[in-house]
């Protein structure tokens, strides 16, 4: 670092009457330290994301899929199609009937928590990835025909 880049720290150490050890520093110095800490946190988050990708614990989701998930399509259908599975293939893997899966995808029925968990496992995603914003009322009964009014 050159002399111009070296921060001039005017920090003062203070011991309170109660014995607490404090440091008083200029606001600009505090803000610089906060920004540096945030940068380090960003780097750590990036490194963790790259580690998970390399270990196969996470995956990149194409923009087209992300946009579909943000849209009105049911996430089960979006993920099923993204994985290249037919309705029958996914239904078999989740141990449900193809017609039940189709009803879930079209919103005519809600899956039970257990069913949605099996679908998520078959799709290799977290259960949270199947819960749409505003549609987090998955029932344990399983025979719901939609949100109750």
Secondary structure, 3 states (H helix, E strand, C coil): CCCCCCCCCCCEEEECCCCCEEEECCHHHHHHHHHHHHHHHHHHHHHHHHHHHHHCCCCCCCHHHHHHHHCCCCHHHHHHHHCCCCHHHHHHHHCCCHHHHHHHHHCCCCCEHHHHHHHHHHHCCCHHHHCCCCCCCCECCCCCCCCCC
